[in-house]
Amino acid sequence: MKTHTWRSQARCQGIDPEIFYPAADEDADEAKSICSNCNVRLACLEYALAVRERDGVWGGATERERRRILRQRRRTA
């Protein structure tokens, strides 16, 4: 799926981007809530993992959570 295709279908369209860049992981609940009901959440998450996105909430996962996912994938590969 092309990046622009899933982005155009994302539930976060038109929402203040600041919500997705909280100061701390503990403040990510609002962004995660939006992501949880998004039809393209997994595509968004996979994109962030593939490009090693460092900041923000992508696909319902914070930077710390994405690093954990990548570590787990490396262990099971």
Secondary structure as UniProt FT lines:
FT   HELIX           3..8
FT   TURN            11..14
FT   HELIX           17..20
FT   HELIX           25..27
FT   HELIX           29..36
FT   TURN            39..40
FT   HELIX           41..50
FT   TURN            51..52
FT   TURN            59..60
FT   HELIX           63..76
//
